[in-house]
Amino acid sequence: MRSKILVVALVMVLILSLVGCIGLSKIAEINITVEPDPVSYNSEIEKWYCDMTISESNGVGVTLTSIRFDRYDDQDQLYGTQILYEEDIIDWFDSDYIPAFSSLQSGIVWTSYRKYIVVTIEGIDDNNSLIEETGSFQFLPK
């Protein structure tokens, strides 16, 4: 009798754990890359230039809601912030939506030197989950 109760209890625990896993939805995962990193000065255009790519790698589309650039000087002090919202993101990347396993890319021109930038990207994925990813990239002096 005792062994039957134990077997039934174990089966119920197994069933409940499997049922709980069925309802889990995936969450988008975004990745930030910059090429070149560190960003070098381009003497032809007399500015710093890089290509930024934002990609989704977990099979869930995501709508970007903001991209924040925090600029730091040689003393590692924050000296400026620029925030792009939906309309600005569309202007820079031609879209604010990244389909599953896809990416957005834009060339970015920086007119003045900074030691590094911390970029924070926020969005809402197709499963209505809030997404945030942070990355950084360095700059080379002239």
N, C-alpha and C positions, 0 to 999 in steps of 0.2 A: 504494500500500500504506500509506504513511504517513498519507494523508488518511482512509483507511478506519479506521485505528486511532484517529485523532483523533475522528472522527465517533462511533465506538462508545464511546469514553471520555466524550465529551460527553453522549451519550444515557444512559449509566449514571449519571453525576453527576446529571442531571435526574431520572431515575427514583428514585434514592436520596433526593434532596431532597424529592420529592413524597411518597414513602412515609413519610418522617420526619414530615411535617406531618399525616398522616392520624391518627396516634395522639395528637395533642395534645388535651387536654381544656381547656375553659374554666374559669376561676376566678371565683368570686363576687366582686363588687365592692360593698362597702357604703359608703353615704354617710350622714353625720350632719348634720341640720339642727335648728336651734332657732329658735323664733318666740316672742316677738320676740328679736332679737339686736341690741343688748344687751338683757339681761333687765332689765325695769323693776320698781320697787317698786309693789305693788298696795295702795293705802291701804284698800280695802274689806276685804281679808283680812289686812292688815298683814304681808305676806310678799312675797317675790319669786316670780313664777309664770312658767313657760314651757311650751311644748309641744315635746317632743323627738320627732323622726321619724328612724328608722333604715330606710333603703331599700336594696334590692338592684337594681343596674342593668346586670348583664352576663348575665342569663339563667340563673343557677345559684342554687338555693336554698341557704340557710346556716342552721346552728344556732348561736345565740350561746352562748358558754361563759362570758364575763365582760364586765362593763362597769365600768370604773374611772374614778372622778371624783377628780382631783387639784385641790384648792382652793388658790388663791394670794391673798395679801393685797396691800395697796397698795405694799409694798416688793418685790413679785414673789417673795416667799418662800413655799415650799410649807408650809402649816400643817395640812393634813388630807387624808386619802384615804378614800374609801368605795368598796368593791368589791361589785358585785352578781354572784352566781353564778346558775346555771340557775334554781333555785327563786325567787330574788329577781327575776330578769328576768321570769319568768312572772307573779309578783305585780304588777310594775310595768306590763308590756306585754301581759298576758293570753296570752303565748306566748313561747317562746325560738327559734321557727323563722320565718324569712322566706322564703316561696316566691319563685321567680324573678320578677323585675320587680314585686315587691310591697314592702310596708313595714309596720312596726310604729310605733305612736305612743302616747305617754303624756304626760299633764300632770304637771309636776314642780313641787313647792313647796319653796322654800328659806327657811329661817327666819332666817338671818342673812346679812349682807352679806359678799361676797368680791369681789375685783377681777375675777377671771376663773377659769374652770374649764377644765382640759384633760381631755377624755374620750377614753379608749382602749377600743375594742371589739374583742374577739377572738371567733373562731368557727371552725367547721369546715364547709366547704361540701359539697354533695352529691357532689362528686368527691374528697372526703377531703383537700382542700387546707386548710392553715391560713390563716386570714384575720385581718388586723389593720388597723384604721383608727383614726386619731387626728384629733380636731378640738378646737376651743376656742370658748368664748363668753364675752362680757363681761357685767358687771353694772353697772347704774347705782346710785349711792347714793340714799338716801331723798330 
